[in-house]
Structures are given as C-alpha cells and as structure tokens.
C-alpha cells in the first residue's frame, strides 16, 4: 500500500495525503502547497507518507 501512496504523492499529492491522514490540517496544507507550485506539494506529501504521520 505504501508504494501506491508514493506513486500518488508524485501524481496527485493531496489524494495521497488524504489517504494517509484523512482530511486534516496536513491535507489543507498540501492543497495550498500544490497550488503554489507542484513540487512543494509533492515534497510535503512524500514527507507525510514516509514519516508515517497520523498513524
């Protein structure tokens, strides 16, 4: 399942974050970062998934 989340983090970062932690503050931060520029959203999504936030 982690591989799917990492692939989603590269393609659709907010979806990957929502799968990891749900609709929480991290999700909204990721949407803002993704709208500012795609790369910050991807970095944040990977950070949330790799550090296993919310679990």
C-alpha positions as CSV (number, residue, x, y, z in Angstrom):
1,X,0.0,0.0,0.0
2,X,2.9,2.4,0.7
3,X,4.0,2.0,-3.0
4,X,0.6,3.2,-4.2
5,X,0.7,6.2,-1.8
6,X,4.2,7.1,-3.0
7,X,3.1,7.0,-6.7
8,X,0.0,9.0,-5.8
9,X,2.2,11.5,-4.0
10,X,4.1,12.1,-7.2
11,X,1.0,12.4,-9.4
12,X,-1.8,13.7,-7.0
13,X,-0.2,14.8,-3.7
14,X,-3.4,15.9,-1.9
15,X,-5.1,12.5,-2.6
16,X,-2.0,10.7,-1.2
17,X,-2.1,12.8,2.0
18,X,-5.8,12.3,2.4
19,X,-5.3,8.5,2.2
20,X,-2.5,8.7,4.8
21,X,-4.0,11.1,7.4
22,X,-7.6,11.9,6.2
23,X,-9.0,15.4,5.8
24,X,-6.9,17.1,8.4
25,X,-4.6,20.1,8.6
26,X,-1.9,18.2,6.6
27,X,-4.4,17.8,3.8
28,X,-5.2,21.5,3.6
29,X,-1.5,22.5,3.8
30,X,-0.8,20.1,1.0
31,X,-3.5,21.6,-1.2
32,X,-2.1,25.1,-0.6
33,X,1.5,23.9,-1.4
34,X,0.3,22.1,-4.5
35,X,-1.5,25.2,-5.8
36,X,1.6,27.4,-5.1
37,X,3.7,25.1,-7.1
38,X,3.6,21.3,-7.7
39,X,7.0,20.5,-6.3
40,X,6.3,21.8,-2.7
41,X,3.1,19.7,-2.6
42,X,4.9,16.6,-3.7
43,X,7.7,17.1,-1.2
44,X,5.1,17.6,1.6
45,X,3.1,14.5,0.5
46,X,6.2,12.4,0.5
47,X,7.3,13.7,3.9
48,X,3.8,12.9,5.4
49,X,3.9,9.4,3.9
50,X,7.5,8.5,4.7
51,X,7.4,9.8,8.3
52,X,4.1,7.9,8.7
53,X,2.2,11.0,10.0
54,X,-1.2,10.2,11.6
55,X,-0.5,6.6,12.5
